[in-house]
């Protein structure tokens, strides 16, 4: 068992709730994008850019990116704490994954808000 808790939540129950809430946010975002494809007969670059230039889409995409960050971090932490027994190696891997996830979040937000 790992004594060092480097999770997003304060406890296992909190992590469980965060995973479920982030999964719901991601599912709703997928339905939102699917709805766009269903109601749009032809998707061109201009239509796609117009869709992502709307405030609602930008906010929902930012929320989905943040939910993905939380979901991925808790999942990575659980896998690393279960399968990587060396404290140093686990710490290095957690750091690398955290930096990677934060870079994904920043690049995603800059991309969406740059439209």
N, CA, C and O atoms as a GROMACS GRO file, in nm:
protein
  460
    1UNK      N    1   0.084  -0.118   0.000
    1UNK     CA    2   0.000   0.000   0.000
    1UNK      C    3   0.088   0.124   0.000
    1UNK      O    4   0.194   0.126   0.063
    2UNK      N    5   0.044   0.226  -0.071
    2UNK     CA    6   0.121   0.349  -0.082
    2UNK      C    7   0.080   0.442   0.032
    2UNK      O    8  -0.038   0.470   0.053
    3UNK      N    9   0.180   0.491   0.106
    3UNK     CA   10   0.153   0.583   0.216
    3UNK      C   11   0.145   0.727   0.170
    3UNK      O   12   0.078   0.809   0.235
    4UNK      N   13   0.212   0.761   0.061
    4UNK     CA   14   0.214   0.897   0.010
    4UNK      C   15   0.097   0.916  -0.084
    4UNK      O   16   0.095   0.858  -0.193
    5UNK      N   17   0.001   0.997  -0.045
    5UNK     CA   18  -0.118   1.018  -0.128
    5UNK      C   19  -0.100   1.145  -0.210
    5UNK      O   20  -0.117   1.256  -0.159
    6UNK      N   21  -0.066   1.129  -0.336
    6UNK     CA   22  -0.050   1.243  -0.426
    6UNK      C   23  -0.165   1.249  -0.524
    6UNK      O   24  -0.146   1.271  -0.644
    7UNK      N   25  -0.284   1.230  -0.472
    7UNK     CA   26  -0.401   1.229  -0.558
    7UNK      C   27  -0.461   1.368  -0.565
    7UNK      O   28  -0.420   1.460  -0.494
    8UNK      N   29  -0.560   1.383  -0.652
    8UNK     CA   30  -0.631   1.509  -0.662
    8UNK      C   31  -0.724   1.525  -0.543
    8UNK      O   32  -0.736   1.634  -0.486
    9UNK      N   33  -0.790   1.417  -0.506
    9UNK     CA   34  -0.886   1.421  -0.396
    9UNK      C   35  -0.820   1.399  -0.262
    9UNK      O   36  -0.701   1.369  -0.252
   10UNK      N   37  -0.900   1.415  -0.158
   10UNK     CA   38  -0.849   1.397  -0.023
   10UNK      C   39  -0.858   1.253   0.024
   10UNK      O   40  -0.791   1.214   0.119
   11UNK      N   41  -0.941   1.175  -0.044
   11UNK     CA   42  -0.960   1.037  -0.003
   11UNK      C   43  -1.006   0.956  -0.123
   11UNK      O   44  -1.028   1.010  -0.231
   12UNK      N   45  -1.019   0.826  -0.102
   12UNK     CA   46  -1.066   0.740  -0.210
   12UNK      C   47  -1.207   0.773  -0.254
   12UNK      O   48  -1.238   0.766  -0.373
   13UNK      N   49  -1.292   0.810  -0.159
   13UNK     CA   50  -1.430   0.846  -0.193
   13UNK      C   51  -1.431   0.974  -0.277
   13UNK      O   52  -1.505   0.984  -0.375
   14UNK      N   53  -1.349   1.069  -0.239
   14UNK     CA   54  -1.341   1.195  -0.314
   14UNK      C   55  -1.289   1.170  -0.454
   14UNK      O   56  -1.340   1.227  -0.551
   15UNK      N   57  -1.187   1.086  -0.467
   15UNK     CA   58  -1.137   1.050  -0.600
   15UNK      C   59  -1.244   0.979  -0.682
   15UNK      O   60  -1.259   1.006  -0.801
   16UNK      N   61  -1.319   0.890  -0.619
   16UNK     CA   62  -1.428   0.819  -0.686
   16UNK      C   63  -1.530   0.918  -0.742
   16UNK      O   64  -1.574   0.905  -0.856
   17UNK      N   65  -1.567   1.017  -0.662
   17UNK     CA   66  -1.665   1.117  -0.705
   17UNK      C   67  -1.608   1.205  -0.817
   17UNK      O   68  -1.679   1.238  -0.912
   18UNK      N   69  -1.481   1.241  -0.806
   18UNK     CA   70  -1.418   1.322  -0.912
   18UNK      C   71  -1.411   1.246  -1.044
   18UNK      O   72  -1.435   1.303  -1.150
   19UNK      N   73  -1.378   1.118  -1.037
   19UNK     CA   74  -1.373   1.035  -1.159
   19UNK      C   75  -1.511   1.029  -1.223
   19UNK      O   76  -1.524   1.045  -1.345
   20UNK      N   77  -1.614   1.005  -1.142
   20UNK     CA   78  -1.749   0.994  -1.197
   20UNK      C   79  -1.798   1.128  -1.253
   20UNK      O   80  -1.858   1.133  -1.360
   21UNK      N   81  -1.772   1.236  -1.181
   21UNK     CA   82  -1.815   1.368  -1.228
   21UNK      C   83  -1.742   1.407  -1.357
   21UNK      O   84  -1.804   1.460  -1.450
   22UNK      N   85  -1.612   1.380  -1.363
   22UNK     CA   86  -1.538   1.414  -1.485
   22UNK      C   87  -1.583   1.327  -1.602
   22UNK      O   88  -1.586   1.374  -1.716
   23UNK      N   89  -1.619   1.202  -1.576
   23UNK     CA   90  -1.670   1.114  -1.681
   23UNK      C   91  -1.805   1.167  -1.733
   23UNK      O   92  -1.831   1.161  -1.853
   24UNK      N   93  -1.888   1.217  -1.645
   24UNK     CA   94  -2.017   1.273  -1.688
   24UNK      C   95  -1.995   1.397  -1.773
   24UNK      O   96  -2.059   1.413  -1.877
   25UNK      N   97  -1.904   1.484  -1.731
   25UNK     CA   98  -1.873   1.604  -1.810
   25UNK      C   99  -1.821   1.566  -1.948
   25UNK      O  100  -1.862   1.624  -2.048
   26UNK      N  101  -1.732   1.468  -1.954
   26UNK     CA  102  -1.678   1.425  -2.083
   26UNK      C  103  -1.786   1.361  -2.171
   26UNK      O  104  -1.787   1.383  -2.292
   27UNK      N  105  -1.875   1.284  -2.111
   27UNK     CA  106  -1.984   1.223  -2.188
   27UNK      C  107  -2.077   1.331  -2.244
   27UNK      O  108  -2.118   1.323  -2.360
   28UNK      N  109  -2.111   1.430  -2.163
   28UNK     CA  110  -2.196   1.539  -2.211
   28UNK      C  111  -2.129   1.617  -2.324
   28UNK      O  112  -2.195   1.659  -2.419
   29UNK      N  113  -1.999   1.635  -2.314
   29UNK     CA  114  -1.925   1.705  -2.420
   29UNK      C  115  -1.927   1.624  -2.550
   29UNK      O  116  -1.943   1.679  -2.658
   30UNK      N  117  -1.912   1.493  -2.538
   30UNK     CA  118  -1.918   1.407  -2.657
   30UNK      C  119  -2.056   1.417  -2.721
   30UNK      O  120  -2.067   1.426  -2.843
   31UNK      N  121  -2.162   1.416  -2.641
   31UNK     CA  122  -2.298   1.430  -2.695
   31UNK      C  123  -2.316   1.567  -2.761
   31UNK      O  124  -2.385   1.578  -2.862
   32UNK      N  125  -2.256   1.671  -2.704
   32UNK     CA  126  -2.263   1.805  -2.761
   32UNK      C  127  -2.197   1.807  -2.900
   32UNK      O  128  -2.254   1.862  -2.995
   33UNK      N  129  -2.080   1.749  -2.911
   33UNK     CA  130  -2.010   1.744  -3.040
   33UNK      C  131  -2.088   1.656  -3.139
   33UNK      O  132  -2.102   1.692  -3.256
   34UNK      N  133  -2.136   1.542  -3.092
   34UNK     CA  134  -2.216   1.456  -3.180
   34UNK      C  135  -2.342   1.527  -3.228
   34UNK      O  136  -2.381   1.512  -3.344
   35UNK      N  137  -2.405   1.602  -3.142
   35UNK     CA  138  -2.522   1.680  -3.180
   35UNK      C  139  -2.491   1.778  -3.291
   35UNK      O  140  -2.571   1.799  -3.382
   36UNK      N  141  -2.374   1.840  -3.283
   36UNK     CA  142  -2.331   1.931  -3.389
   36UNK      C  143  -2.321   1.858  -3.522
   36UNK      O  144  -2.369   1.908  -3.624
   37UNK      N  145  -2.259   1.741  -3.522
   37UNK     CA  146  -2.245   1.665  -3.646
   37UNK      C  147  -2.379   1.615  -3.698
   37UNK      O  148  -2.398   1.604  -3.820
   38UNK      N  149  -2.472   1.584  -3.608
   38UNK     CA  150  -2.603   1.534  -3.651
   38UNK      C  151  -2.686   1.644  -3.716
   38UNK      O  152  -2.754   1.620  -3.816
   39UNK      N  153  -2.682   1.765  -3.659
   39UNK     CA  154  -2.766   1.872  -3.712
   39UNK      C  155  -2.699   1.952  -3.825
   39UNK      O  156  -2.766   2.032  -3.891
   40UNK      N  157  -2.571   1.931  -3.848
   40UNK     CA  158  -2.501   2.002  -3.954
   40UNK      C  159  -2.488   1.910  -4.075
   40UNK      O  160  -2.420   1.808  -4.068
   41UNK      N  161  -2.552   1.946  -4.186
   41UNK     CA  162  -2.550   1.856  -4.301
   41UNK      C  163  -2.411   1.841  -4.364
   41UNK      O  164  -2.373   1.732  -4.405
   42UNK      N  165  -2.338   1.950  -4.370
   42UNK     CA  166  -2.205   1.944  -4.429
   42UNK      C  167  -2.110   2.025  -4.341
   42UNK      O  168  -2.134   2.143  -4.314
   43UNK      N  169  -2.003   1.963  -4.297
   43UNK     CA  170  -1.908   2.030  -4.210
   43UNK      C  171  -1.788   2.073  -4.294
   43UNK      O  172  -1.711   1.990  -4.344
   44UNK      N  173  -1.774   2.203  -4.308
   44UNK     CA  174  -1.658   2.260  -4.377
   44UNK      C  175  -1.570   2.329  -4.274
   44UNK      O  176  -1.604   2.339  -4.156
   45UNK      N  177  -1.457   2.375  -4.320
   45UNK     CA  178  -1.366   2.444  -4.230
   45UNK      C  179  -1.431   2.568  -4.170
   45UNK      O  180  -1.418   2.593  -4.050
   46UNK      N  181  -1.502   2.644  -4.251
   46UNK     CA  182  -1.565   2.766  -4.201
   46UNK      C  183  -1.674   2.736  -4.099
   46UNK      O  184  -1.687   2.807  -3.999
   47UNK      N  185  -1.752   2.632  -4.123
   47UNK     CA  186  -1.856   2.595  -4.027
   47UNK      C  187  -1.793   2.545  -3.896
   47UNK      O  188  -1.838   2.581  -3.788
   48UNK      N  189  -1.689   2.463  -3.908
   48UNK     CA  190  -1.620   2.412  -3.790
   48UNK      C  191  -1.557   2.525  -3.709
   48UNK      O  192  -1.565   2.526  -3.586
   49UNK      N  193  -1.495   2.621  -3.779
   49UNK     CA  194  -1.435   2.735  -3.711
   49UNK      C  195  -1.543   2.821  -3.645
   49UNK      O  196  -1.524   2.870  -3.534
   50UNK      N  197  -1.654   2.839  -3.713
   50UNK     CA  198  -1.765   2.915  -3.655
   50UNK      C  199  -1.822   2.848  -3.531
   50UNK      O  200  -1.857   2.915  -3.434
   51UNK      N  201  -1.830   2.716  -3.534
   51UNK     CA  202  -1.879   2.640  -3.419
   51UNK      C  203  -1.787   2.660  -3.299
   51UNK      O  204  -1.835   2.681  -3.187
   52UNK      N  205  -1.657   2.653  -3.321
   52UNK     CA  206  -1.562   2.668  -3.210
   52UNK      C  207  -1.535   2.812  -3.173
   52UNK      O  208  -1.469   2.838  -3.072
   53UNK      N  209  -1.584   2.908  -3.251
   53UNK     CA  210  -1.565   3.048  -3.213
   53UNK      C  211  -1.677   3.094  -3.120
   53UNK      O  212  -1.667   3.202  -3.061
   54UNK      N  213  -1.781   3.014  -3.105
   54UNK     CA  214  -1.889   3.048  -3.012
   54UNK      C  215  -1.846   3.033  -2.867
   54UNK      O  216  -1.772   2.941  -2.832
   55UNK      N  217  -1.894   3.122  -2.783
   55UNK     CA  218  -1.857   3.121  -2.641
   55UNK      C  219  -1.898   2.992  -2.572
   55UNK      O  220  -1.823   2.940  -2.489
   56UNK      N  221  -2.014   2.940  -2.604
   56UNK     CA  222  -2.062   2.817  -2.541
   56UNK      C  223  -1.967   2.701  -2.570
   56UNK      O  224  -1.933   2.625  -2.479
   57UNK      N  225  -1.926   2.687  -2.694
   57UNK     CA  226  -1.834   2.579  -2.730
   57UNK      C  227  -1.698   2.597  -2.664
   57UNK      O  228  -1.637   2.500  -2.619
   58UNK      N  229  -1.652   2.720  -2.657
   58UNK     CA  230  -1.522   2.744  -2.592
   58UNK      C  231  -1.527   2.707  -2.444
   58UNK      O  232  -1.435   2.643  -2.392
   59UNK      N  233  -1.633   2.747  -2.376
   59UNK     CA  234  -1.646   2.718  -2.234
   59UNK      C  235  -1.660   2.567  -2.211
   59UNK      O  236  -1.595   2.511  -2.123
   60UNK      N  237  -1.745   2.503  -2.290
   60UNK     CA  238  -1.762   2.359  -2.275
   60UNK      C  239  -1.634   2.282  -2.308
   60UNK      O  240  -1.604   2.181  -2.243
   61UNK      N  241  -1.560   2.327  -2.407
   61UNK     CA  242  -1.433   2.261  -2.440
   61UNK      C  243  -1.331   2.280  -2.328
   61UNK      O  244  -1.260   2.186  -2.294
   62UNK      N  245  -1.325   2.399  -2.271
   62UNK     CA  246  -1.235   2.422  -2.157
   62UNK      C  247  -1.273   2.336  -2.038
   62UNK      O  248  -1.186   2.280  -1.972
   63UNK      N  249  -1.402   2.325  -2.012
   63UNK     CA  250  -1.449   2.240  -1.902
   63UNK      C  251  -1.416   2.094  -1.929
   63UNK      O  252  -1.376   2.021  -1.839
   64UNK      N  253  -1.433   2.051  -2.054
   64UNK     CA  254  -1.401   1.912  -2.090
   64UNK      C  255  -1.252   1.886  -2.077
   64UNK      O  256  -1.211   1.779  -2.032
   65UNK      N  257  -1.170   1.982  -2.116
   65UNK     CA  258  -1.024   1.964  -2.102
   65UNK      C  259  -0.985   1.953  -1.955
   65UNK      O  260  -0.901   1.871  -1.919
   66UNK      N  261  -1.045   2.035  -1.871
   66UNK     CA  262  -1.015   2.030  -1.728
   66UNK      C  263  -1.063   1.897  -1.668
   66UNK      O  264  -0.994   1.838  -1.585
   67UNK      N  265  -1.181   1.851  -1.711
   67UNK     CA  266  -1.233   1.722  -1.663
   67UNK      C  267  -1.141   1.609  -1.709
   67UNK      O  268  -1.118   1.513  -1.635
   68UNK      N  269  -1.090   1.619  -1.830
   68UNK     CA  270  -0.997   1.518  -1.881
   68UNK      C  271  -0.868   1.518  -1.800
   68UNK      O  272  -0.812   1.412  -1.772
   69UNK      N  273  -0.820   1.636  -1.761
   69UNK     CA  274  -0.700   1.645  -1.678
   69UNK      C  275  -0.722   1.575  -1.544
   69UNK      O  276  -0.637   1.497  -1.501
   70UNK      N  277  -0.833   1.602  -1.480
   70UNK     CA  278  -0.863   1.538  -1.351
   70UNK      C  279  -0.877   1.387  -1.367
   70UNK      O  280  -0.819   1.310  -1.290
   71UNK      N  281  -0.953   1.346  -1.466
   71UNK     CA  282  -0.978   1.205  -1.490
   71UNK      C  283  -0.848   1.130  -1.518
   71UNK      O  284  -0.823   1.022  -1.463
   72UNK      N  285  -0.766   1.187  -1.604
   72UNK     CA  286  -0.640   1.123  -1.640
   72UNK      C  287  -0.544   1.119  -1.521
   72UNK      O  288  -0.476   1.018  -1.499
   73UNK      N  289  -0.536   1.227  -1.445
   73UNK     CA  290  -0.442   1.230  -1.334
   73UNK      C  291  -0.477   1.124  -1.228
   73UNK      O  292  -0.388   1.054  -1.179
   74UNK      N  293  -0.604   1.113  -1.194
   74UNK     CA  294  -0.642   1.014  -1.094
   74UNK      C  295  -0.616   0.873  -1.147
   74UNK      O  296  -0.567   0.787  -1.074
   75UNK      N  297  -0.648   0.850  -1.274
   75UNK     CA  298  -0.621   0.718  -1.334
   75UNK      C  299  -0.473   0.685  -1.338
   75UNK      O  300  -0.434   0.573  -1.305
   76UNK      N  301  -0.392   0.781  -1.378
   76UNK     CA  302  -0.246   0.758  -1.383
   76UNK      C  303  -0.192   0.733  -1.243
   76UNK      O  304  -0.109   0.645  -1.223
   77UNK      N  305  -0.240   0.811  -1.145
   77UNK     CA  306  -0.192   0.793  -1.009
   77UNK      C  307  -0.227   0.653  -0.957
   77UNK      O  308  -0.145   0.588  -0.893
   78UNK      N  309  -0.349   0.608  -0.986
   78UNK     CA  310  -0.390   0.475  -0.940
   78UNK      C  311  -0.306   0.365  -1.005
   78UNK      O  312  -0.263   0.272  -0.938
   79UNK      N  313  -0.283   0.377  -1.134
   79UNK     CA  314  -0.203   0.275  -1.203
   79UNK      C  315  -0.060   0.276  -1.152
   79UNK      O  316  -0.003   0.170  -1.126
   80UNK      N  317  -0.001   0.394  -1.138
   80UNK     CA  318   0.138   0.401  -1.091
   80UNK      C  319   0.150   0.353  -0.947
   80UNK      O  320   0.248   0.286  -0.913
   81UNK      N  321   0.054   0.386  -0.862
   81UNK     CA  322   0.065   0.342  -0.723
   81UNK      C  323   0.044   0.191  -0.711
   81UNK      O  324   0.093   0.129  -0.616
   82UNK      N  325  -0.028   0.132  -0.804
   82UNK     CA  326  -0.049  -0.013  -0.801
   82UNK      C  327   0.068  -0.091  -0.860
   82UNK      O  328   0.104  -0.197  -0.809
   83UNK      N  329   0.128  -0.040  -0.967
   83UNK     CA  330   0.223  -0.120  -1.043
   83UNK      C  331   0.369  -0.075  -1.035
   83UNK      O  332   0.458  -0.152  -1.070
   84UNK      N  333   0.397   0.047  -0.990
   84UNK     CA  334   0.535   0.094  -0.978
   84UNK      C  335   0.567   0.103  -0.830
   84UNK      O  336   0.516   0.191  -0.760
   85UNK      N  337   0.652   0.012  -0.783
   85UNK     CA  338   0.678   0.003  -0.638
   85UNK      C  339   0.789   0.095  -0.590
   85UNK      O  340   0.790   0.135  -0.474
   86UNK      N  341   0.882   0.129  -0.677
   86UNK     CA  342   0.991   0.218  -0.636
   86UNK      C  343   0.941   0.361  -0.619
   86UNK      O  344   0.881   0.418  -0.710
   87UNK      N  345   0.965   0.419  -0.502
   87UNK     CA  346   0.916   0.555  -0.474
   87UNK      C  347   0.974   0.658  -0.568
   87UNK      O  348   0.902   0.745  -0.617
   88UNK      N  349   1.104   0.649  -0.596
   88UNK     CA  350   1.169   0.748  -0.681
   88UNK      C  351   1.115   0.740  -0.823
   88UNK      O  352   1.080   0.842  -0.883
   89UNK      N  353   1.109   0.619  -0.877
   89UNK     CA  354   1.060   0.601  -1.014
   89UNK      C  355   0.914   0.645  -1.025
   89UNK      O  356   0.876   0.710  -1.122
   90UNK      N  357   0.833   0.609  -0.926
   90UNK     CA  358   0.693   0.650  -0.927
   90UNK      C  359   0.680   0.802  -0.921
   90UNK      O  360   0.597   0.860  -0.990
   91UNK      N  361   0.762   0.865  -0.840
   91UNK     CA  362   0.760   1.011  -0.831
   91UNK      C  363   0.800   1.078  -0.961
   91UNK      O  364   0.738   1.175  -1.004
   92UNK      N  365   0.904   1.024  -1.025
   92UNK     CA  366   0.948   1.080  -1.154
   92UNK      C  367   0.838   1.063  -1.258
   92UNK      O  368   0.808   1.156  -1.333
   93UNK      N  369   0.779   0.945  -1.264
   93UNK     CA  370   0.672   0.921  -1.362
   93UNK      C  371   0.550   1.008  -1.335
   93UNK      O  372   0.489   1.060  -1.428
   94UNK      N  373   0.515   1.025  -1.208
   94UNK     CA  374   0.403   1.112  -1.174
   94UNK      C  375   0.432   1.256  -1.216
   94UNK      O  376   0.344   1.325  -1.269
   95UNK      N  377   0.553   1.300  -1.194
   95UNK     CA  378   0.591   1.436  -1.234
   95UNK      C  379   0.582   1.452  -1.385
   95UNK      O  380   0.528   1.551  -1.434
   96UNK      N  381   0.635   1.355  -1.460
   96UNK     CA  382   0.631   1.362  -1.606
   96UNK      C  383   0.488   1.362  -1.659
   96UNK      O  384   0.454   1.439  -1.749
   97UNK      N  385   0.404   1.276  -1.602
   97UNK     CA  386   0.264   1.274  -1.645
   97UNK      C  387   0.193   1.404  -1.608
   97UNK      O  388   0.112   1.454  -1.686
   98UNK      N  389   0.221   1.459  -1.490
   98UNK     CA  390   0.157   1.583  -1.448
   98UNK      C  391   0.196   1.698  -1.542
   98UNK      O  392   0.110   1.776  -1.583
   99UNK      N  393   0.324   1.706  -1.574
   99UNK     CA  394   0.369   1.811  -1.666
   99UNK      C  395   0.305   1.793  -1.803
   99UNK      O  396   0.260   1.890  -1.864
  100UNK      N  397   0.301   1.670  -1.852
  100UNK     CA  398   0.240   1.642  -1.982
  100UNK      C  399   0.092   1.680  -1.983
  100UNK      O  400   0.045   1.742  -2.079
  101UNK      N  401   0.019   1.644  -1.878
  101UNK     CA  402  -0.123   1.677  -1.872
  101UNK      C  403  -0.145   1.828  -1.864
  101UNK      O  404  -0.238   1.881  -1.926
  102UNK      N  405  -0.061   1.898  -1.790
  102UNK     CA  406  -0.074   2.044  -1.783
  102UNK      C  407  -0.043   2.109  -1.917
  102UNK      O  408  -0.108   2.206  -1.955
  103UNK      N  409   0.057   2.057  -1.988
  103UNK     CA  410   0.088   2.109  -2.122
  103UNK      C  411  -0.030   2.086  -2.215
  103UNK      O  412  -0.066   2.175  -2.292
  104UNK      N  413  -0.090   1.967  -2.210
  104UNK     CA  414  -0.209   1.939  -2.291
  104UNK      C  415  -0.321   2.038  -2.260
  104UNK      O  416  -0.386   2.089  -2.352
  105UNK      N  417  -0.343   2.066  -2.132
  105UNK     CA  418  -0.448   2.159  -2.093
  105UNK      C  419  -0.420   2.298  -2.147
  105UNK      O  420  -0.508   2.361  -2.206
  106UNK      N  421  -0.298   2.346  -2.129
  106UNK     CA  422  -0.263   2.482  -2.173
  106UNK      C  423  -0.272   2.493  -2.325
  106UNK      O  424  -0.331   2.588  -2.377
  107UNK      N  425  -0.216   2.397  -2.397
  107UNK     CA  426  -0.220   2.401  -2.543
  107UNK      C  427  -0.364   2.391  -2.592
  107UNK      O  428  -0.402   2.462  -2.686
  108UNK      N  429  -0.444   2.306  -2.530
  108UNK     CA  430  -0.584   2.294  -2.569
  108UNK      C  431  -0.660   2.424  -2.548
  108UNK      O  432  -0.736   2.466  -2.635
  109UNK      N  433  -0.641   2.488  -2.433
  109UNK     CA  434  -0.709   2.614  -2.405
  109UNK      C  435  -0.662   2.725  -2.498
  109UNK      O  436  -0.744   2.803  -2.547
  110UNK      N  437  -0.532   2.732  -2.524
  110UNK     CA  438  -0.482   2.834  -2.616
  110UNK      C  439  -0.534   2.811  -2.757
  110UNK      O  440  -0.563   2.907  -2.829
  111UNK      N  441  -0.545   2.686  -2.797
  111UNK     CA  442  -0.597   2.655  -2.930
  111UNK      C  443  -0.744   2.695  -2.942
  111UNK      O  444  -0.784   2.759  -3.039
  112UNK      N  445  -0.824   2.657  -2.843
  112UNK     CA  446  -0.967   2.686  -2.849
  112UNK      C  447  -0.994   2.836  -2.837
  112UNK      O  448  -1.075   2.890  -2.912
  113UNK      N  449  -0.927   2.902  -2.745
  113UNK     CA  450  -0.953   3.045  -2.726
  113UNK      C  451  -0.884   3.131  -2.831
  113UNK      O  452  -0.909   3.251  -2.838
  114UNK      N  453  -0.796   3.070  -2.912
  114UNK     CA  454  -0.732   3.144  -3.021
  114UNK      C  455  -0.815   3.149  -3.147
  114UNK      O  456  -0.779   3.218  -3.242
  115UNK      N  457  -0.927   3.075  -3.149
  115UNK     CA  458  -1.011   3.072  -3.270
  115UNK      C  459  -1.083   3.202  -3.286
  115UNK      O  460  -1.159   3.220  -3.381
   0.00000   0.00000   0.00000
